[in-house]
Amino acid sequence: MMNGRNGQSLIGIAHLIKENNIEVRTMDIKEVKEGKKQYLNLLLLADEQENMIDRYLTNGTMYVLEDDGVKAECVVLDVGGGVLEIKNIATDPQFHGKGYGRALIEFIIKKYKSDYSILQVGTGDSPSTIPFYEKCGFIRSHIIKNFFADNYDHPIYDGGVKLIDMIYLRKNI
């Protein structure tokens, strides 16, 4: 394992292939062990209340995807019973649709498949997030009613939709 700057460890490399002209770019995915809050701007894209991020950031394992600068991040947490949960995953909006989120999910699956049987994610019932996870092979599992209303100090909207319930999706890995 190579050590990077700022308490990061280089632990994986992902490849992004463009369909039309078959351009291959190498991306580094690094674990962030110290200074996780330096990526707060990205974390807040997926979870807009900082005290909610604080609930999982310390105990979660954080990764950043670099491709000529940091483009995306992901935080995962062991929630028991052979289940690993994606607590936060976000891509800089100017780089949406480039495959960075999918590359992070594929990296997580490859890295953790020998230690966990299920990868899960909780999200709002949003027209932008649910289809992304379904395209990545996740299926709806269960719902926590009123999660956003009960846990956030203000209404949360995504894609013009007010989020109320937490929708959990799972994928066998």
Backbone as CSV, one residue per row, in Angstrom:
resi,resn,N_x,N_y,N_z,CA_x,CA_y,CA_z,C_x,C_y,C_z
1,MET,0.843,-1.173,0.000,0.000,0.000,0.000,0.882,1.228,0.000
2,MET,0.615,2.162,-0.898,1.395,3.392,-0.980,0.711,4.461,-0.151
3,ASN,1.497,5.278,0.534,0.924,6.363,1.316,0.836,7.613,0.469
4,GLY,-0.281,8.286,0.589,-0.491,9.545,-0.113,-0.363,10.696,0.858
5,ARG,-0.723,11.870,0.400,-0.656,13.051,1.262,-1.918,13.146,2.113
6,ASN,-1.848,13.926,3.175,-2.994,14.215,4.041,-3.634,12.970,4.641
7,GLY,-2.824,11.985,5.031,-3.364,10.812,5.694,-4.147,9.896,4.781
8,GLN,-3.921,9.970,3.492,-4.629,9.128,2.548,-3.734,7.946,2.179
9,SER,-4.362,6.819,1.897,-3.635,5.660,1.418,-4.150,5.305,0.042
10,LEU,-3.250,5.135,-0.881,-3.637,4.717,-2.223,-3.978,3.247,-2.151
11,ILE,-5.240,2.907,-2.398,-5.626,1.511,-2.242,-6.254,0.917,-3.498
12,GLY,-6.526,1.719,-4.478,-7.148,1.126,-5.646,-7.106,2.044,-6.838
13,ILE,-7.265,1.459,-7.990,-7.317,2.221,-9.227,-8.543,1.743,-9.990
14,ALA,-9.294,2.682,-10.514,-10.461,2.352,-11.326,-10.209,2.849,-12.741
15,HIS,-10.890,2.259,-13.686,-10.765,2.672,-15.078,-12.129,3.102,-15.588
16,LEU,-12.158,4.187,-16.328,-13.387,4.693,-16.924,-13.238,4.581,-18.439
17,ILE,-14.166,3.906,-19.065,-14.100,3.715,-20.513,-15.258,4.472,-21.144
18,LYS,-14.948,5.384,-22.035,-15.983,6.086,-22.781,-16.461,5.162,-23.893
19,GLU,-17.771,5.113,-24.082,-18.340,4.191,-25.052,-17.944,4.501,-26.486
20,ASN,-18.039,5.743,-26.900,-17.873,6.071,-28.309,-16.445,5.950,-28.808
21,ASN,-15.509,6.608,-28.141,-14.153,6.594,-28.678,-13.189,5.752,-27.846
22,ILE,-13.702,4.947,-26.940,-12.943,4.003,-26.130,-11.706,4.644,-25.513
23,GLU,-11.910,5.799,-24.921,-10.838,6.472,-24.197,-10.769,5.892,-22.789
24,VAL,-9.590,5.506,-22.338,-9.424,4.951,-21.001,-8.651,5.953,-20.156
25,ARG,-9.231,6.301,-19.017,-8.557,7.185,-18.077,-8.343,6.407,-16.791
26,THR,-7.240,6.658,-16.153,-6.973,6.021,-14.879,-7.353,6.973,-13.767
27,MET,-8.112,6.447,-12.809,-8.528,7.223,-11.652,-7.959,6.560,-10.419
28,ASP,-7.542,7.349,-9.470,-7.077,6.813,-8.201,-8.213,6.899,-7.199
29,ILE,-8.414,5.822,-6.458,-9.360,5.827,-5.347,-8.521,5.639,-4.096
30,LYS,-8.627,6.603,-3.197,-7.785,6.622,-2.005,-8.637,6.615,-0.746
31,GLU,-8.167,5.894,0.264,-8.812,5.943,1.560,-8.334,7.193,2.296
32,VAL,-9.263,7.888,2.910,-8.945,9.076,3.689,-9.027,8.686,5.166
33,LYS,-7.899,8.737,5.840,-7.860,8.339,7.251,-7.903,9.540,8.184
34,GLU,-7.397,10.666,7.746,-7.364,11.880,8.553,-7.886,13.042,7.717
35,GLY,-8.452,14.029,8.399,-8.898,15.230,7.694,-10.078,15.006,6.779
36,LYS,-11.008,14.126,7.179,-12.177,13.839,6.340,-13.028,15.080,6.075
37,LYS,-13.045,15.995,7.024,-13.886,17.193,6.872,-13.386,18.135,5.777
38,GLN,-12.169,17.904,5.273,-11.719,18.739,4.159,-12.577,18.504,2.917
39,TYR,-13.336,17.419,2.911,-14.217,17.090,1.791,-15.681,17.402,2.120
40,LEU,-15.898,18.277,3.105,-17.250,18.602,3.546,-18.120,19.109,2.399
41,ASN,-17.534,19.858,1.483,-18.326,20.367,0.352,-18.952,19.227,-0.453
42,LEU,-18.231,18.133,-0.630,-18.786,16.973,-1.329,-19.765,16.212,-0.437
43,LEU,-19.407,16.006,0.819,-20.280,15.289,1.745,-21.651,15.952,1.844
44,LEU,-21.667,17.279,1.861,-22.918,18.018,1.981,-23.805,17.905,0.742
45,LEU,-23.245,17.497,-0.375,-24.058,17.273,-1.571,-25.009,16.096,-1.375
46,ALA,-24.579,15.105,-0.605,-25.388,13.912,-0.395,-26.163,13.939,0.913
47,ASP,-25.712,14.752,1.844,-26.340,14.822,3.164,-26.155,16.254,3.642
48,GLU,-27.190,17.072,3.493,-27.000,18.520,3.624,-26.982,19.064,5.043
49,GLN,-27.007,18.193,6.047,-26.939,18.672,7.427,-25.689,18.100,8.092
50,GLU,-24.775,18.978,8.471,-23.455,18.552,8.954,-23.521,17.665,10.185
51,ASN,-24.444,17.917,11.108,-24.488,17.067,12.304,-24.952,15.651,11.970
52,MET,-25.663,15.455,10.878,-26.014,14.104,10.428,-24.781,13.411,9.847
53,ILE,-23.951,14.134,9.129,-22.698,13.588,8.607,-21.799,13.172,9.762
54,ASP,-21.767,13.987,10.801,-20.923,13.686,11.958,-21.280,12.355,12.615
55,ARG,-22.515,11.908,12.464,-22.953,10.643,13.063,-22.211,9.431,12.499
56,TYR,-21.776,9.506,11.242,-21.134,8.346,10.631,-19.714,8.599,10.139
57,LEU,-19.311,9.840,10.044,-18.015,10.129,9.429,-16.839,9.590,10.242
58,THR,-16.885,9.715,11.550,-15.768,9.258,12.387,-15.570,7.747,12.287
59,ASN,-16.659,6.977,12.370,-16.550,5.516,12.348,-16.588,4.927,10.949
60,GLY,-16.981,5.715,9.966,-17.041,5.219,8.599,-15.683,5.242,7.928
61,THR,-15.568,4.472,6.863,-14.361,4.459,6.040,-14.642,5.311,4.814
62,MET,-13.792,6.305,4.597,-14.016,7.262,3.510,-13.026,7.046,2.377
63,TYR,-13.529,7.177,1.167,-12.710,7.090,-0.041,-12.978,8.321,-0.898
64,VAL,-11.939,8.777,-1.581,-12.113,9.815,-2.586,-11.601,9.285,-3.917
65,LEU,-12.264,9.718,-4.961,-11.865,9.358,-6.313,-11.215,10.583,-6.928
66,GLU,-9.970,10.394,-7.356,-9.224,11.481,-7.987,-9.006,11.180,-9.461
67,ASP,-9.279,12.160,-10.271,-9.046,12.102,-11.709,-8.745,13.539,-12.115
68,ASP,-7.481,13.909,-12.025,-7.092,15.302,-12.220,-7.841,16.177,-11.218
69,GLY,-7.736,15.803,-9.948,-8.440,16.464,-8.850,-9.514,15.556,-8.288
70,VAL,-9.982,15.847,-7.081,-11.019,15.035,-6.444,-12.343,15.283,-7.153
71,LYS,-12.958,14.218,-7.600,-14.229,14.305,-8.322,-15.399,13.738,-7.521
72,ALA,-15.126,12.790,-6.602,-16.211,12.126,-5.882,-15.693,11.556,-4.573
73,GLU,-16.647,11.252,-3.672,-16.305,10.646,-2.394,-17.368,9.616,-2.030
74,CYS,-16.987,8.733,-1.097,-17.900,7.715,-0.606,-17.503,7.364,0.826
75,VAL,-18.501,7.210,1.702,-18.274,6.774,3.075,-19.096,5.514,3.292
76,VAL,-18.436,4.451,3.769,-19.127,3.200,4.065,-18.970,2.864,5.536
77,LEU,-19.930,2.094,6.057,-19.935,1.746,7.473,-20.487,0.340,7.651
78,ASP,-19.827,-0.450,8.475,-20.304,-1.779,8.843,-21.504,-1.584,9.762
79,VAL,-22.676,-2.074,9.346,-23.876,-1.939,10.172,-24.292,-3.271,10.790
80,GLY,-23.418,-4.277,10.681,-23.658,-5.569,11.311,-24.388,-6.552,10.414
81,GLY,-24.328,-7.812,10.802,-25.043,-8.860,10.077,-24.566,-9.084,8.664
82,GLY,-23.288,-8.814,8.392,-22.758,-8.990,7.045,-23.175,-7.904,6.075
83,VAL,-23.644,-6.773,6.610,-24.130,-5.673,5.766,-23.175,-4.478,5.869
84,LEU,-22.749,-4.001,4.720,-21.965,-2.773,4.606,-22.883,-1.722,4.011
85,GLU,-22.926,-0.544,4.636,-23.828,0.496,4.151,-23.057,1.678,3.584
86,ILE,-23.474,2.132,2.420,-22.994,3.391,1.865,-23.750,4.478,2.608
87,LYS,-23.035,5.237,3.424,-23.672,6.299,4.203,-23.680,7.625,3.447
88,ASN,-22.741,7.785,2.526,-22.639,9.032,1.785,-21.858,8.742,0.513
89,ILE,-22.391,9.171,-0.602,-21.664,9.085,-1.874,-22.082,10.293,-2.701
90,ALA,-21.092,11.000,-3.219,-21.400,12.211,-3.986,-20.315,12.471,-5.017
91,THR,-20.751,13.015,-6.127,-19.861,13.450,-7.195,-20.051,14.946,-7.379
92,ASP,-18.968,15.652,-7.584,-19.042,17.077,-7.897,-20.036,17.234,-9.052
93,PRO,-21.056,18.091,-8.893,-22.110,18.211,-9.912,-21.613,18.475,-11.328
94,GLN,-20.504,19.183,-11.489,-20.021,19.445,-12.844,-19.472,18.193,-13.522
95,PHE,-19.356,17.092,-12.757,-18.843,15.847,-13.323,-19.866,14.711,-13.262
96,HIS,-21.150,15.045,-13.047,-22.193,14.021,-13.071,-22.246,13.365,-14.447
97,GLY,-22.591,12.093,-14.457,-22.741,11.372,-15.717,-21.436,10.897,-16.330
98,LYS,-20.337,11.039,-15.615,-19.027,10.622,-16.137,-18.617,9.242,-15.634
99,GLY,-19.441,8.618,-14.769,-19.142,7.274,-14.279,-18.384,7.229,-12.963
100,TYR,-18.181,8.376,-12.328,-17.414,8.395,-11.085,-18.148,7.707,-9.940
101,GLY,-19.445,7.949,-9.801,-20.220,7.294,-8.746,-20.255,5.791,-8.933
102,ARG,-20.489,5.368,-10.153,-20.511,3.928,-10.450,-19.132,3.306,-10.199
103,ALA,-18.074,4.018,-10.544,-16.712,3.498,-10.304,-16.465,3.304,-8.809
104,LEU,-16.941,4.245,-7.998,-16.784,4.090,-6.546,-17.562,2.886,-6.034
105,ILE,-18.786,2.702,-6.499,-19.581,1.552,-6.068,-18.920,0.250,-6.495
106,GLU,-18.431,0.185,-7.716,-17.753,-1.027,-8.188,-16.494,-1.298,-7.373
107,PHE,-15.778,-0.250,-7.022,-14.592,-0.390,-6.182,-14.973,-0.950,-4.805
108,ILE,-16.008,-0.392,-4.196,-16.466,-0.838,-2.869,-16.857,-2.310,-2.924
109,ILE,-17.590,-2.707,-3.934,-18.015,-4.107,-4.070,-16.799,-5.016,-4.168
110,LYS,-15.866,-4.651,-5.022,-14.669,-5.485,-5.207,-13.853,-5.572,-3.916
111,LYS,-13.702,-4.462,-3.235,-12.890,-4.421,-2.023,-13.515,-5.212,-0.872
112,TYR,-14.833,-5.164,-0.751,-15.492,-5.709,0.439,-16.263,-7.006,0.217
113,LYS,-16.303,-7.539,-0.997,-17.154,-8.702,-1.254,-16.753,-9.948,-0.472
114,SER,-15.500,-10.055,-0.054,-15.113,-11.228,0.733,-15.457,-11.068,2.217
115,ASP,-15.789,-9.850,2.648,-16.092,-9.585,4.052,-17.576,-9.354,4.333
116,TYR,-18.351,-9.032,3.301,-19.766,-8.711,3.468,-20.580,-9.433,2.406
117,SER,-21.840,-9.703,2.722,-22.712,-10.339,1.732,-23.673,-9.346,1.089
118,ILE,-23.889,-8.210,1.762,-24.850,-7.222,1.253,-24.251,-5.821,1.327
119,LEU,-24.455,-5.069,0.258,-24.151,-3.638,0.242,-25.492,-2.936,0.196
120,GLN,-25.719,-2.011,1.131,-26.991,-1.291,1.138,-26.754,0.204,1.168
121,VAL,-27.793,0.918,0.761,-27.758,2.378,0.771,-29.153,2.879,1.118
122,GLY,-29.197,3.934,1.924,-30.462,4.584,2.240,-30.488,5.942,1.574
123,THR,-31.624,6.276,0.978,-31.747,7.538,0.264,-33.196,7.998,0.282
124,GLY,-33.411,9.221,-0.068,-34.770,9.714,-0.199,-35.397,9.187,-1.477
125,ASP,-36.708,9.262,-1.556,-37.430,8.795,-2.743,-37.329,9.863,-3.822
126,SER,-36.139,9.945,-4.389,-35.793,11.010,-5.322,-35.697,10.490,-6.753
127,PRO,-36.160,11.288,-7.705,-36.067,10.878,-9.105,-34.632,10.857,-9.637
128,SER,-33.692,11.424,-8.899,-32.300,11.398,-9.374,-31.477,10.280,-8.737
129,THR,-31.791,9.887,-7.507,-30.935,8.899,-6.840,-31.414,7.459,-7.000
130,ILE,-32.702,7.220,-6.858,-33.217,5.844,-6.949,-32.843,5.200,-8.288
131,PRO,-33.079,5.856,-9.428,-32.707,5.225,-10.706,-31.204,4.940,-10.822
132,PHE,-30.361,5.817,-10.252,-28.918,5.576,-10.281,-28.586,4.261,-9.580
133,TYR,-29.110,4.077,-8.370,-28.810,2.849,-7.627,-29.393,1.613,-8.317
134,GLU,-30.580,1.753,-8.888,-31.173,0.614,-9.604,-30.328,0.237,-10.815
135,LYS,-29.767,1.224,-11.508,-28.878,0.938,-12.643,-27.600,0.234,-12.192
136,CYS,-27.225,0.461,-10.927,-26.040,-0.193,-10.359,-26.374,-1.565,-9.771
137,GLY,-27.611,-2.026,-9.943,-27.991,-3.366,-9.513,-28.618,-3.470,-8.134
138,PHE,-28.915,-2.340,-7.499,-29.567,-2.365,-6.188,-31.074,-2.554,-6.388
139,ILE,-31.710,-3.211,-5.412,-33.164,-3.353,-5.423,-33.717,-2.818,-4.103
140,ARG,-34.944,-2.331,-4.156,-35.575,-1.774,-2.955,-35.715,-2.858,-1.891
141,SER,-35.408,-2.479,-0.668,-35.426,-3.425,0.439,-36.498,-3.067,1.476
142,HIS,-36.386,-1.879,2.061,-37.330,-1.480,3.097,-37.350,0.042,3.220
143,ILE,-38.289,0.531,4.004,-38.492,1.974,4.169,-38.500,2.307,5.658
144,ILE,-37.879,3.434,6.007,-38.022,3.993,7.346,-38.906,5.227,7.193
145,LYS,-40.118,5.111,7.690,-41.107,6.179,7.563,-40.653,7.442,8.299
146,ASN,-40.909,8.580,7.686,-40.663,9.904,8.266,-39.211,10.162,8.674
147,PHE,-38.269,9.441,8.106,-36.865,9.594,8.506,-36.391,11.033,8.376
148,PHE,-36.658,11.650,7.244,-36.140,13.005,7.007,-36.850,14.028,7.893
149,ALA,-38.139,13.868,8.077,-38.886,14.773,8.949,-38.444,14.631,10.407
150,ASP,-38.131,13.417,10.830,-37.764,13.158,12.225,-36.308,13.475,12.550
151,ASN,-35.422,13.506,11.553,-33.990,13.612,11.827,-33.313,14.881,11.329
152,TYR,-33.999,15.673,10.537,-33.397,16.889,9.998,-34.132,18.109,10.537
153,ASP,-33.400,19.202,10.711,-33.990,20.400,11.300,-34.686,21.302,10.278
154,HIS,-34.732,20.855,9.029,-35.417,21.612,7.977,-35.861,20.622,6.895
155,PRO,-36.842,21.006,6.081,-37.273,20.113,4.996,-36.129,19.881,3.999
156,ILE,-36.020,18.656,3.512,-34.991,18.283,2.541,-35.677,18.039,1.197
157,TYR,-35.146,18.668,0.159,-35.671,18.504,-1.192,-34.572,17.968,-2.093
158,ASP,-34.949,17.094,-3.004,-34.015,16.590,-4.010,-34.768,16.493,-5.328
159,GLY,-34.270,17.171,-6.328,-34.937,17.165,-7.624,-36.353,17.712,-7.553
160,GLY,-36.586,18.674,-6.652,-37.905,19.266,-6.498,-38.872,18.442,-5.665
161,VAL,-38.413,17.294,-5.145,-39.263,16.412,-4.350,-38.894,16.546,-2.875
162,LYS,-39.912,16.775,-2.040,-39.678,16.832,-0.598,-39.475,15.409,-0.098
163,LEU,-38.343,15.182,0.558,-38.018,13.849,1.058,-38.633,13.660,2.439
164,ILE,-39.321,12.548,2.611,-39.965,12.233,3.886,-39.424,10.913,4.432
165,ASP,-39.567,9.844,3.642,-39.156,8.508,4.077,-37.771,8.167,3.547
166,MET,-37.042,7.340,4.302,-35.755,6.806,3.848,-36.042,5.492,3.125
167,ILE,-35.605,5.415,1.882,-35.759,4.214,1.074,-34.433,3.464,1.106
168,TYR,-34.451,2.212,1.535,-33.242,1.402,1.535,-33.233,0.498,0.326
169,LEU,-32.069,0.447,-0.324,-31.852,-0.452,-1.445,-30.671,-1.345,-1.087
170,ARG,-30.707,-2.578,-1.584,-29.658,-3.554,-1.272,-29.170,-4.236,-2.541
171,LYS,-27.952,-4.707,-2.430,-27.333,-5.470,-3.527,-26.497,-6.576,-2.883
172,ASN,-26.716,-7.810,-3.334,-25.865,-8.910,-2.880,-24.502,-8.768,-3.528
173,ILE,-23.458,-8.933,-2.711,-22.102,-8.787,-3.279,-21.275,-10.040,-3.061
